[in-house]
């Protein structure tokens, strides 16, 4: 049961939870019950900004004493982690023998966090569409190419069909303040219904393509269709997914999410990611690690290679890990 909402703990401030919809009922039963309001969660711990914006706390890396050649057994954390890597503690999923739905949910839970492409597109007859895709990544910077992949085994998605028909689209990165609106665009609405109306998001004219960008997004990319690739099922020959490759023609970035170097500040940007099932993620803690240089440290690495396994704690040699 949900606790009664009080003025101090109103989950939606002046707004009330709409329990007349399935969305509201499932929100109450599986997303709110027993959990503290967002402002009291750990993602706001240590926040100091005047607008109550969640901060990204930078901490030291987990093992600053790591040296070239140290294995995972060189720390207590590493040894504890490897306790679970025993031969009898694995589940092996042979994809050609599993239900594809099982593989889908397993991949969604195991490959995380995933960036989200919030795609705006237009059909050949002018219907506008918004949809989130977490099979998404930037592939190349020169030329700047990104990709999204849509499952087509049950029919071609509107977004995939629209991009192939009109040859352009925009990709808008989702930030925390409008995650509910973006999530609403995943509704299985009929083709003639525009997700712009369902979500309440704002169209902003693009400069190089027909499809509008989302004004609420602080980082948007205008793209034209570069290429597409149909992923064929090896056993049936049917198309399972279609991968869209987009040439990024223009990037729109809000000035107030940039740092002093002109790059996106994760604390200001508040970018959302997809986790497993219906879960979303927000980065609230980060650490930095230098990129190794063979020019600078190659000799030290070669010494490690010549010695073989090095820098192991004494008790490792008597453990069951060997």
One Martini backbone bead per residue (centre of mass of N, CA, C, O) as a GRO file, in nm:
protein
  322
    1UNK     BB    1   0.098   0.035   0.020
    2UNK     BB    2   0.046   0.361   0.000
    3UNK     BB    3   0.133   0.635   0.136
    4UNK     BB    4   0.034   0.915   0.237
    5UNK     BB    5   0.030   1.230   0.120
    6UNK     BB    6   0.231   1.496   0.190
    7UNK     BB    7   0.361   1.803   0.179
    8UNK     BB    8   0.663   1.698   0.223
    9UNK     BB    9   0.595   1.409   0.029
   10UNK     BB   10   0.520   1.496  -0.249
   11UNK     BB   11   0.573   1.333  -0.546
   12UNK     BB   12   0.420   1.591  -0.728
   13UNK     BB   13   0.359   1.811  -0.554
   14UNK     BB   14   0.079   1.962  -0.697
   15UNK     BB   15   0.049   1.684  -0.802
   16UNK     BB   16  -0.138   1.395  -0.885
   17UNK     BB   17  -0.205   1.074  -0.888
   18UNK     BB   18  -0.318   0.872  -1.167
   19UNK     BB   19  -0.547   0.600  -1.104
   20UNK     BB   20  -0.717   0.580  -1.390
   21UNK     BB   21  -0.457   0.457  -1.499
   22UNK     BB   22  -0.235   0.217  -1.574
   23UNK     BB   23   0.015   0.383  -1.530
   24UNK     BB   24  -0.055   0.476  -1.239
   25UNK     BB   25  -0.088   0.192  -1.116
   26UNK     BB   26   0.200   0.083  -1.185
   27UNK     BB   27   0.355   0.305  -1.048
   28UNK     BB   28   0.250   0.248  -0.760
   29UNK     BB   29   0.324  -0.070  -0.744
   30UNK     BB   30   0.641  -0.069  -0.898
   31UNK     BB   31   0.775   0.251  -0.838
   32UNK     BB   32   0.681   0.356  -0.525
   33UNK     BB   33   0.655   0.136  -0.333
   34UNK     BB   34   0.874   0.188  -0.056
   35UNK     BB   35   0.981   0.464  -0.164
   36UNK     BB   36   1.145   0.741  -0.188
   37UNK     BB   37   1.159   1.030  -0.285
   38UNK     BB   38   1.371   1.163  -0.503
   39UNK     BB   39   1.494   1.394  -0.314
   40UNK     BB   40   1.576   1.146  -0.094
   41UNK     BB   41   1.775   1.028  -0.262
   42UNK     BB   42   2.105   0.959  -0.345
   43UNK     BB   43   2.113   1.157  -0.600
   44UNK     BB   44   2.105   1.417  -0.380
   45UNK     BB   45   2.359   1.379  -0.245
   46UNK     BB   46   2.530   1.678  -0.190
   47UNK     BB   47   2.369   1.899  -0.287
   48UNK     BB   48   2.438   2.266  -0.393
   49UNK     BB   49   2.253   2.374  -0.582
   50UNK     BB   50   2.007   2.616  -0.628
   51UNK     BB   51   1.821   2.408  -0.826
   52UNK     BB   52   1.836   2.108  -0.719
   53UNK     BB   53   2.064   1.968  -0.862
   54UNK     BB   54   2.213   1.694  -0.943
   55UNK     BB   55   2.512   1.563  -0.865
   56UNK     BB   56   2.851   1.488  -0.955
   57UNK     BB   57   3.058   1.275  -0.788
   58UNK     BB   58   3.397   1.289  -0.735
   59UNK     BB   59   3.620   1.015  -0.713
   60UNK     BB   60   3.819   0.783  -0.648
   61UNK     BB   61   3.950   0.524  -0.751
   62UNK     BB   62   3.938   0.195  -0.635
   63UNK     BB   63   4.274   0.150  -0.731
   64UNK     BB   64   4.547   0.349  -0.703
   65UNK     BB   65   4.772   0.100  -0.662
   66UNK     BB   66   4.783   0.016  -0.939
   67UNK     BB   67   4.976  -0.206  -1.152
   68UNK     BB   68   5.140  -0.337  -1.383
   69UNK     BB   69   5.012  -0.679  -1.359
   70UNK     BB   70   4.782  -0.657  -1.188
   71UNK     BB   71   4.538  -0.832  -1.061
   72UNK     BB   72   4.231  -0.881  -0.917
   73UNK     BB   73   4.383  -1.022  -0.655
   74UNK     BB   74   4.517  -0.742  -0.530
   75UNK     BB   75   4.229  -0.715  -0.396
   76UNK     BB   76   3.963  -0.750  -0.199
   77UNK     BB   77   3.750  -0.683  -0.409
   78UNK     BB   78   3.851  -0.879  -0.625
   79UNK     BB   79   3.840  -1.143  -0.464
   80UNK     BB   80   3.538  -1.129  -0.402
   81UNK     BB   81   3.441  -1.128  -0.695
   82UNK     BB   82   3.583  -1.413  -0.771
   83UNK     BB   83   3.407  -1.602  -0.593
   84UNK     BB   84   3.179  -1.614  -0.836
   85UNK     BB   85   3.387  -1.773  -1.063
   86UNK     BB   86   3.289  -2.049  -1.053
   87UNK     BB   87   3.205  -2.319  -1.244
   88UNK     BB   88   2.905  -2.348  -1.084
   89UNK     BB   89   2.833  -2.009  -1.145
   90UNK     BB   90   2.682  -2.063  -1.430
   91UNK     BB   91   2.492  -1.937  -1.709
   92UNK     BB   92   2.409  -2.087  -2.027
   93UNK     BB   93   2.321  -1.920  -2.337
   94UNK     BB   94   2.193  -2.060  -2.624
   95UNK     BB   95   2.062  -1.877  -2.875
   96UNK     BB   96   1.953  -2.120  -3.069
   97UNK     BB   97   1.769  -2.240  -2.800
   98UNK     BB   98   1.629  -1.981  -2.730
   99UNK     BB   99   1.413  -1.754  -2.650
  100UNK     BB  100   1.414  -1.442  -2.779
  101UNK     BB  101   1.285  -1.305  -2.530
  102UNK     BB  102   1.503  -1.394  -2.331
  103UNK     BB  103   1.740  -1.257  -2.473
  104UNK     BB  104   1.633  -0.972  -2.459
  105UNK     BB  105   1.611  -0.944  -2.145
  106UNK     BB  106   1.906  -1.016  -2.091
  107UNK     BB  107   2.041  -0.787  -2.251
  108UNK     BB  108   1.900  -0.553  -2.102
  109UNK     BB  109   2.035  -0.638  -1.818
  110UNK     BB  110   2.352  -0.665  -1.913
  111UNK     BB  111   2.345  -0.405  -2.104
  112UNK     BB  112   2.481  -0.168  -1.883
  113UNK     BB  113   2.441   0.123  -1.961
  114UNK     BB  114   2.223   0.289  -2.199
  115UNK     BB  115   2.184   0.486  -2.439
  116UNK     BB  116   1.949   0.738  -2.563
  117UNK     BB  117   1.746   0.763  -2.848
  118UNK     BB  118   1.554   1.044  -2.939
  119UNK     BB  119   1.333   1.010  -3.210
  120UNK     BB  120   1.275   1.216  -3.492
  121UNK     BB  121   1.007   1.179  -3.738
  122UNK     BB  122   0.887   1.143  -4.087
  123UNK     BB  123   0.659   1.068  -4.301
  124UNK     BB  124   0.557   1.069  -4.626
  125UNK     BB  125   0.258   1.197  -4.512
  126UNK     BB  126   0.351   1.376  -4.230
  127UNK     BB  127   0.394   1.200  -3.990
  128UNK     BB  128   0.481   1.233  -3.655
  129UNK     BB  129   0.765   1.103  -3.459
  130UNK     BB  130   0.833   0.942  -3.138
  131UNK     BB  131   1.134   0.759  -3.013
  132UNK     BB  132   1.297   0.524  -2.818
  133UNK     BB  133   1.656   0.418  -2.826
  134UNK     BB  134   1.902   0.170  -2.694
  135UNK     BB  135   2.003   0.096  -2.983
  136UNK     BB  136   2.284   0.299  -2.944
  137UNK     BB  137   2.545   0.488  -3.134
  138UNK     BB  138   2.853   0.621  -3.176
  139UNK     BB  139   3.095   0.550  -3.447
  140UNK     BB  140   3.189   0.841  -3.569
  141UNK     BB  141   3.363   1.164  -3.641
  142UNK     BB  142   3.505   1.102  -3.949
  143UNK     BB  143   3.246   1.090  -4.009
  144UNK     BB  144   2.953   1.162  -3.844
  145UNK     BB  145   2.833   0.859  -3.690
  146UNK     BB  146   2.525   0.694  -3.632
  147UNK     BB  147   2.315   0.449  -3.446
  148UNK     BB  148   2.022   0.247  -3.500
  149UNK     BB  149   1.801  -0.017  -3.369
  150UNK     BB  150   1.526  -0.208  -3.509
  151UNK     BB  151   1.275  -0.414  -3.455
  152UNK     BB  152   1.124  -0.626  -3.740
  153UNK     BB  153   0.986  -0.911  -3.688
  154UNK     BB  154   0.686  -0.757  -3.616
  155UNK     BB  155   0.757  -0.509  -3.776
  156UNK     BB  156   0.787  -0.198  -3.889
  157UNK     BB  157   0.884   0.074  -3.759
  158UNK     BB  158   0.813   0.397  -3.787
  159UNK     BB  159   1.097   0.510  -3.774
  160UNK     BB  160   1.228   0.329  -3.989
  161UNK     BB  161   1.032   0.399  -4.217
  162UNK     BB  162   1.068   0.706  -4.218
  163UNK     BB  163   1.373   0.722  -4.279
  164UNK     BB  164   1.354   0.568  -4.552
  165UNK     BB  165   1.154   0.779  -4.683
  166UNK     BB  166   1.293   1.084  -4.586
  167UNK     BB  167   1.616   1.071  -4.486
  168UNK     BB  168   1.544   1.183  -4.184
  169UNK     BB  169   1.657   1.301  -3.848
  170UNK     BB  170   1.647   1.308  -3.486
  171UNK     BB  171   1.867   1.325  -3.196
  172UNK     BB  172   1.770   1.312  -2.848
  173UNK     BB  173   1.876   1.382  -2.536
  174UNK     BB  174   1.796   1.272  -2.221
  175UNK     BB  175   1.670   1.433  -1.934
  176UNK     BB  176   1.545   1.428  -1.622
  177UNK     BB  177   1.305   1.654  -1.637
  178UNK     BB  178   1.184   1.463  -1.911
  179UNK     BB  179   1.135   1.146  -1.872
  180UNK     BB  180   0.827   1.103  -1.874
  181UNK     BB  181   0.777   1.210  -2.156
  182UNK     BB  182   0.966   1.014  -2.305
  183UNK     BB  183   0.836   0.747  -2.208
  184UNK     BB  184   0.557   0.797  -2.350
  185UNK     BB  185   0.677   0.736  -2.649
  186UNK     BB  186   0.654   0.406  -2.606
  187UNK     BB  187   0.390   0.389  -2.711
  188UNK     BB  188   0.142   0.185  -2.894
  189UNK     BB  189   0.058   0.375  -3.121
  190UNK     BB  190  -0.090   0.472  -3.375
  191UNK     BB  191   0.019   0.623  -3.660
  192UNK     BB  192  -0.183   0.887  -3.636
  193UNK     BB  193  -0.036   0.924  -3.367
  194UNK     BB  194   0.125   1.171  -3.189
  195UNK     BB  195   0.378   1.191  -2.953
  196UNK     BB  196   0.375   1.492  -2.907
  197UNK     BB  197   0.092   1.493  -2.770
  198UNK     BB  198   0.140   1.282  -2.544
  199UNK     BB  199   0.405   1.430  -2.411
  200UNK     BB  200   0.432   1.761  -2.443
  201UNK     BB  201   0.637   1.834  -2.639
  202UNK     BB  202   0.874   2.044  -2.822
  203UNK     BB  203   0.905   2.195  -3.118
  204UNK     BB  204   1.208   2.235  -3.318
  205UNK     BB  205   1.352   2.366  -3.567
  206UNK     BB  206   1.546   2.271  -3.816
  207UNK     BB  207   1.833   2.328  -4.045
  208UNK     BB  208   1.870   2.034  -4.233
  209UNK     BB  209   1.588   1.910  -4.155
  210UNK     BB  210   1.257   1.818  -4.116
  211UNK     BB  211   1.284   1.718  -3.851
  212UNK     BB  212   1.230   1.776  -3.540
  213UNK     BB  213   1.334   1.897  -3.248
  214UNK     BB  214   1.385   1.891  -2.901
  215UNK     BB  215   1.374   2.151  -2.688
  216UNK     BB  216   1.435   1.997  -2.410
  217UNK     BB  217   1.696   1.933  -2.540
  218UNK     BB  218   2.056   1.984  -2.487
  219UNK     BB  219   2.109   1.743  -2.714
  220UNK     BB  220   2.122   1.761  -3.070
  221UNK     BB  221   2.077   1.565  -3.381
  222UNK     BB  222   2.117   1.603  -3.717
  223UNK     BB  223   2.000   1.363  -3.968
  224UNK     BB  224   2.104   1.149  -4.227
  225UNK     BB  225   2.085   0.898  -4.443
  226UNK     BB  226   2.354   0.674  -4.499
  227UNK     BB  227   2.246   0.385  -4.398
  228UNK     BB  228   2.144   0.031  -4.425
  229UNK     BB  229   2.078  -0.276  -4.220
  230UNK     BB  230   1.984  -0.604  -4.250
  231UNK     BB  231   1.905  -0.843  -4.008
  232UNK     BB  232   1.951  -1.184  -4.043
  233UNK     BB  233   1.814  -1.479  -3.990
  234UNK     BB  234   1.990  -1.777  -4.004
  235UNK     BB  235   1.734  -1.987  -4.001
  236UNK     BB  236   1.504  -1.809  -4.189
  237UNK     BB  237   1.581  -1.519  -4.345
  238UNK     BB  238   1.473  -1.309  -4.174
  239UNK     BB  239   1.406  -1.000  -4.052
  240UNK     BB  240   1.498  -0.871  -3.731
  241UNK     BB  241   1.664  -0.605  -3.810
  242UNK     BB  242   1.732  -0.245  -3.835
  243UNK     BB  243   2.005  -0.050  -3.937
  244UNK     BB  244   2.078   0.290  -3.872
  245UNK     BB  245   2.267   0.532  -4.052
  246UNK     BB  246   2.387   0.854  -3.944
  247UNK     BB  247   2.445   1.176  -4.056
  248UNK     BB  248   2.583   1.440  -3.892
  249UNK     BB  249   2.498   1.783  -3.950
  250UNK     BB  250   2.399   1.875  -3.649
  251UNK     BB  251   2.477   2.034  -3.329
  252UNK     BB  252   2.284   2.092  -3.032
  253UNK     BB  253   2.392   2.310  -2.756
  254UNK     BB  254   2.358   2.405  -2.448
  255UNK     BB  255   2.532   2.635  -2.262
  256UNK     BB  256   2.436   2.539  -1.957
  257UNK     BB  257   2.598   2.235  -2.008
  258UNK     BB  258   2.876   2.360  -2.002
  259UNK     BB  259   3.198   2.390  -1.969
  260UNK     BB  260   3.501   2.563  -1.987
  261UNK     BB  261   3.570   2.372  -2.257
  262UNK     BB  262   3.288   2.314  -2.418
  263UNK     BB  263   3.172   2.072  -2.261
  264UNK     BB  264   2.985   1.835  -2.132
  265UNK     BB  265   2.822   1.837  -1.823
  266UNK     BB  266   2.693   1.587  -1.634
  267UNK     BB  267   2.551   1.758  -1.407
  268UNK     BB  268   2.389   1.943  -1.611
  269UNK     BB  269   2.266   1.727  -1.810
  270UNK     BB  270   2.128   1.457  -1.698
  271UNK     BB  271   2.157   1.187  -1.830
  272UNK     BB  272   1.995   0.914  -1.956
  273UNK     BB  273   1.945   0.559  -1.891
  274UNK     BB  274   1.936   0.221  -1.959
  275UNK     BB  275   1.826  -0.066  -1.818
  276UNK     BB  276   1.644  -0.286  -1.699
  277UNK     BB  277   1.351  -0.317  -1.807
  278UNK     BB  278   1.201  -0.012  -1.660
  279UNK     BB  279   1.482   0.110  -1.612
  280UNK     BB  280   1.661   0.393  -1.498
  281UNK     BB  281   1.953   0.614  -1.523
  282UNK     BB  282   2.187   0.806  -1.302
  283UNK     BB  283   2.462   0.994  -1.275
  284UNK     BB  284   2.639   1.050  -0.940
  285UNK     BB  285   2.917   0.889  -0.995
  286UNK     BB  286   3.278   0.949  -1.043
  287UNK     BB  287   3.581   0.856  -1.223
  288UNK     BB  288   3.929   0.875  -1.300
  289UNK     BB  289   4.146   0.758  -1.580
  290UNK     BB  290   4.420   0.707  -1.729
  291UNK     BB  291   4.572   0.680  -2.035
  292UNK     BB  292   4.770   0.467  -2.163
  293UNK     BB  293   5.132   0.480  -2.253
  294UNK     BB  294   5.375   0.339  -2.442
  295UNK     BB  295   5.580   0.564  -2.466
  296UNK     BB  296   5.599   0.608  -2.147
  297UNK     BB  297   5.534   0.273  -2.036
  298UNK     BB  298   5.653   0.029  -2.199
  299UNK     BB  299   5.884  -0.074  -2.018
  300UNK     BB  300   5.706  -0.149  -1.775
  301UNK     BB  301   5.532  -0.355  -1.929
  302UNK     BB  302   5.760  -0.544  -2.023
  303UNK     BB  303   5.851  -0.626  -1.743
  304UNK     BB  304   5.583  -0.762  -1.673
  305UNK     BB  305   5.581  -0.970  -1.903
  306UNK     BB  306   5.854  -1.112  -1.832
  307UNK     BB  307   5.743  -1.201  -1.535
  308UNK     BB  308   5.449  -1.212  -1.543
  309UNK     BB  309   5.303  -1.279  -1.268
  310UNK     BB  310   5.235  -1.004  -1.047
  311UNK     BB  311   5.164  -0.861  -0.748
  312UNK     BB  312   5.079  -1.075  -0.545
  313UNK     BB  313   4.940  -1.176  -0.286
  314UNK     BB  314   5.037  -1.412  -0.068
  315UNK     BB  315   4.749  -1.560  -0.032
  316UNK     BB  316   4.695  -1.635  -0.327
  317UNK     BB  317   4.884  -1.895  -0.356
  318UNK     BB  318   4.666  -2.039  -0.134
  319UNK     BB  319   4.435  -2.035  -0.312
  320UNK     BB  320   4.156  -2.139  -0.525
  321UNK     BB  321   4.230  -1.966  -0.789
  322UNK     BB  322   4.467  -2.176  -0.905
   0.00000   0.00000   0.00000
